[in-house]
Amino acid sequence: MARSVAPHRAPRLEDEINKTADVWKRLRDLDRDFWFAVSVRVEPDEAVVEQMRPYWAERIKAECDHELGLQRARYAEELTTRWSGIFDQLAQDPRASFAAQLSEEEFARVFGNFVGSRRKAVHDLLDLLSSAVRGHGEAGLGPSEYTKAWDQAIKAFQKQYGLRPDDPE
């Protein structure tokens, strides 16, 4: 059995031997019965252990790096959720963008960009609706076709700016 298993796979060999030997045997001594089972412990040769040491060190490092990456991702997600809630609350208050300038410079810059992009989205929407009102006669479409075209344009705009989740069609 040992020749069919790679030298660095001692636990696998141990499992195979113990599965084969997992039979209770009876030993009779005069008028008494004794039951026993055999179990084997397999350990790799020290030379194999030494050769495997760099591999296992690298594997342990890779697993630790992977776990650290997962923890960082969870932390980033948690921070994003928290900051999104804070930004949503602050965005409702017209004084918040001015108050943010009294806080840390980086926060003020980021919050200003956030509020500015929201304002730009509103202005873009107003421009879009204004051009729709002005362009109705010039499009050469019937009222139903024109309405459908602008409905699609508004949905695309909402999706682009995250103003409203897409409605399933």
C-alpha positions as CSV (number, residue, x, y, z in Angstrom):
1,M,0.0,0.0,0.0
2,A,2.8,2.4,0.8
3,R,4.2,2.2,-2.7
4,S,0.9,3.3,-4.2
5,V,0.9,6.6,-2.1
6,A,3.2,9.5,-2.6
7,P,5.7,10.0,0.2
8,H,4.3,13.4,1.2
9,R,0.7,12.0,1.6
10,A,1.2,10.2,4.9
11,P,-2.3,11.0,6.1
12,R,-3.8,9.4,3.0
13,L,-1.8,6.2,3.5
14,E,-2.8,6.2,7.2
15,D,-6.5,6.4,6.2
16,E,-6.2,3.6,3.6
17,I,-4.5,1.3,6.0
18,N,-6.9,2.0,8.8
19,K,-9.9,1.4,6.5
20,T,-8.5,-1.9,5.6
21,A,-7.7,-2.9,9.2
22,D,-11.0,-1.6,10.6
23,V,-12.2,-5.1,11.3
24,W,-12.7,-6.4,14.9
25,K,-10.8,-9.6,15.5
26,R,-11.5,-12.2,18.2
27,L,-8.8,-13.9,20.2
28,R,-9.8,-16.8,22.3
29,D,-7.8,-17.7,25.4
30,L,-9.1,-20.8,27.2
31,D,-12.7,-19.9,27.9
32,R,-12.4,-16.1,27.4
33,D,-12.9,-14.1,24.3
34,F,-10.9,-10.9,23.6
35,W,-11.9,-8.5,20.8
36,F,-9.4,-6.1,19.3
37,A,-8.9,-3.9,16.3
38,V,-5.8,-2.5,14.8
39,S,-5.1,1.1,14.0
40,V,-2.0,2.5,12.4
41,R,-0.3,5.9,12.7
42,V,1.8,6.9,9.6
43,E,4.3,9.7,9.7
44,P,6.4,10.9,6.8
45,D,10.2,10.5,6.8
46,E,12.1,13.5,8.1
47,A,13.6,14.1,4.7
48,V,10.2,14.4,3.1
49,V,9.1,16.8,5.9
50,E,12.1,19.0,5.2
51,Q,11.4,19.1,1.5
52,M,7.8,19.9,2.1
53,R,8.5,22.7,4.6
54,P,8.9,25.6,2.0
55,Y,5.8,24.4,0.1
56,W,3.7,24.4,3.3
57,A,5.1,27.8,4.4
58,E,4.1,29.2,1.0
59,R,0.6,27.6,1.3
60,I,0.1,29.0,4.8
61,K,1.2,32.4,3.6
62,A,-1.2,32.3,0.6
63,E,-4.1,31.2,2.9
64,C,-3.3,34.0,5.3
65,D,-3.2,36.5,2.5
66,H,-6.5,35.2,1.1
67,E,-8.1,35.6,4.5
68,L,-6.7,39.1,5.0
69,G,-8.1,40.0,1.6
70,L,-11.5,38.7,2.6
71,Q,-11.4,40.7,5.8
72,R,-10.4,43.8,3.9
73,A,-13.2,43.4,1.5
74,R,-15.7,42.9,4.3
75,Y,-14.4,46.0,6.0
76,A,-14.5,48.1,2.8
77,E,-18.1,46.9,2.3
78,E,-19.0,47.9,5.8
79,L,-17.4,51.3,5.5
80,T,-19.1,51.9,2.1
81,T,-22.5,51.0,3.6
82,R,-21.9,53.3,6.6
83,W,-20.7,56.2,4.4
84,S,-23.5,55.8,1.9
85,G,-26.0,56.1,4.8
86,I,-24.2,59.2,6.1
87,F,-24.0,60.8,2.6
88,D,-27.7,60.1,1.9
89,Q,-28.7,61.7,5.2
90,L,-26.4,64.7,4.6
91,A,-27.5,65.1,1.0
92,Q,-31.0,65.8,2.2
93,D,-29.9,68.9,4.2
94,P,-29.1,71.9,2.0
95,R,-26.7,73.2,4.6
96,A,-24.6,70.0,4.8
97,S,-22.3,70.9,1.8
98,F,-21.4,74.1,3.5
99,A,-21.0,72.5,6.9
100,A,-18.7,69.9,5.4
101,Q,-16.2,72.6,4.6
102,L,-15.8,73.1,8.3
103,S,-14.7,69.5,8.8
104,E,-11.7,67.6,7.5
105,E,-10.5,68.8,4.0
106,E,-10.7,65.4,2.3
107,F,-14.2,64.8,3.6
108,A,-15.3,68.2,2.4
109,R,-13.8,67.5,-1.0
110,V,-15.4,64.1,-1.4
111,F,-18.8,65.3,-0.1
112,G,-18.7,68.3,-2.3
113,N,-18.1,66.1,-5.3
114,F,-21.0,63.8,-4.2
115,V,-23.4,66.8,-3.8
116,G,-22.1,68.3,-7.1
117,S,-22.7,65.2,-9.1
118,R,-26.3,64.9,-7.6
119,R,-26.9,68.5,-8.6
120,K,-25.5,67.9,-12.1
121,A,-27.9,64.9,-12.4
122,V,-30.8,67.1,-11.6
123,H,-29.7,69.8,-14.0
124,D,-29.2,67.2,-16.7
125,L,-32.7,65.9,-16.1
126,L,-34.2,69.4,-16.3
127,D,-32.3,70.0,-19.6
128,L,-33.5,66.7,-21.0
129,L,-37.1,67.4,-20.1
130,S,-36.9,71.0,-21.5
131,S,-35.5,69.7,-24.8
132,A,-38.3,67.1,-24.9
133,V,-40.9,69.9,-24.5
134,R,-39.3,72.0,-27.2
135,G,-38.6,69.1,-29.6
136,H,-42.0,67.6,-29.7
137,G,-43.1,69.3,-32.9
138,E,-39.7,68.8,-34.6
139,A,-39.4,65.1,-34.1
140,G,-42.0,64.1,-36.7
141,L,-43.3,61.3,-34.5
142,G,-46.8,60.6,-33.3
143,P,-47.6,61.3,-29.7
144,S,-47.4,57.6,-28.7
145,E,-44.0,57.0,-30.4
146,Y,-42.7,60.2,-29.0
147,T,-43.8,59.3,-25.5
148,K,-42.2,55.8,-25.7
149,A,-38.9,57.3,-27.0
150,W,-38.7,59.8,-24.1
151,D,-39.8,57.1,-21.6
152,Q,-36.8,55.0,-22.7
153,A,-34.5,58.0,-22.5
154,I,-35.6,58.9,-19.0
155,K,-35.1,55.3,-17.8
156,A,-31.6,55.3,-19.3
157,F,-30.9,58.6,-17.5
158,Q,-32.2,57.3,-14.2
159,K,-30.1,54.2,-14.5
160,Q,-27.0,56.2,-15.4
161,Y,-27.3,58.4,-12.3
162,G,-28.7,55.8,-10.0
163,L,-31.8,57.9,-9.3
164,R,-34.2,54.9,-9.3
165,P,-33.8,51.2,-9.7
166,D,-34.7,49.8,-13.1
167,D,-38.3,48.7,-13.4
168,P,-38.5,45.2,-14.8
169,E,-40.0,45.2,-18.3
